[in-house]
Amino acid sequence: MSKGIIVSVGAGNLQCGFIRRLRELGYQVAAFGKGKNSKEAIGYCNYFKEIDTSDHQGAISWLDSLGQPVIGAGSYAGGVAIRTLQLISNYYKLPTAVPENLVTGMDKLRQQQMYEQYGLSQIKTFSYDSLMKHPEDISAGEDYILKPVIGRGSQGVRFLKGEELLEELNQNGLNENHMVQSAVKGREYRVLLMLQKGEIKLLAPVFRHSFKETFFLGRLEISFEDYYEIYQHASRMIQSLGVENSIIKYDVIVGQAGVNLIEMDIGVGGGEYYKRFLSQACGVNLMDVYIRLICGEEISLMECREKDLVMDYIYNEFPHPVTYDPTLCKRMLEQRYGEVQLIQNHLCPEKKGFYQSNADFLFTVIHNNKEVGQGELNEFVNNRLLQNATA
């Protein structure tokens, strides 16, 4: 094993398993984060510094001061951490370095412009400034999606008719922090792509069902219905972007207009829950594969074998905080629906009422019983297994 350190961008609860596994494999770990750090995660680190995950310059200065070669960098976080991870990988010329023009941060408008530039998306996208100058570009009878330029977890995303959008525009309901896209119809996938030396090692086509009438995650399931189209799109994307070694989580819509790229995270794979689901579907430990990838070690070809596997996201639908017993929940769910795997949300959203983003799910349930809908599971948990924490 090469001497040096692996950098963990983030030291919160979601990073704990990643850092622990690195130490188990014999690596030295240098992690940084600020605000929501985990004492357990910090305890596994060889080096730790309280630096915000958005501060790549501060992180690089600290890493340089350690006097140790950096041999890899990774993260199970999202948001601002992704750009910092990319900049660290590029600065140290790591195996997972990416072309500079792909370091777009969380600016969804800039991302979409890049996708259009490379022919990866044909979704009509409008900035606030362009709408103010040319409101006639909006058709009253068409459907649109209004979203924050900087945002995550589908928070603040809304469907609007063209006439509703124009009315909000006329009443100054929008500002430069908003962007608008035409609503494209089709089947939505959350794809995990792992590539090494420009070769696809894994392309996991995960069909995405939204939770009720929201943009939030409801159910993820393996589906090969549009695999050929997704594979061809992925091949074009790799060639166009010039990425050699990376893990990429991205969302696409497949419809009559072909495959349209909605959003993409280069360098991270969609968080712990998503990777645990796909680890089970592929029959491999994707965390170990990810570690080999960021260290430049060879990874093998992989495929999704458990094609009946699904992962349902369970949300608190009460306006008040709740409590629940995960052991009891698992037992009751298994009595009713068969074997399940229950993964709690480390962010503990049960401490607040209702849900406002993807991050507010209570736990996920992985199982093979596709005949049971996510809505039925969510209703059963809410009606039978949640207790009012304020009572």
Salt bridges, closest charged atoms under 4 A:
GLU24 OE1 - ARG21 NH1 3.08
GLU40 OE2 - ARG20 NH1 3.77
GLU136 OE2 - HIS134 ND1 3.14
ASP143 OD1 - LYS161 NZ 2.94
GLU168 OE2 - ARG158 NH2 2.45
GLU188 OE2 - ARG208 NE 3.87
GLU199 OE1 - LYS201 NZ 3.81
GLU221 OE2 - HIS209 NE2 2.70
GLU221 OE1 - LYS370 NZ 3.10
GLU225 OE2 - ARG187 NE 3.72
ASP226 OD2 - ARG187 NE 2.75
ASP251 OD1 - ARG190 NE 2.97
GLU263 OE1 - LYS108 NZ 2.93
ASP265 OD2 - LYS249 NZ 3.42
GLU272 OE2 - ARG276 NH1 3.20
GLU272 OE1 - HIS346 NE2 2.85
ASP288 OD1 - ARG21 NE 2.74
ASP312 OD1 - ARG219 NE 2.59
ASP312 OD2 - HIS367 NE2 2.78
GLU317 OE1 - LYS212 NZ 2.52
GLU334 OE2 - LYS330 NZ 2.79
ASP360 OD1 - LYS352 NZ 2.92
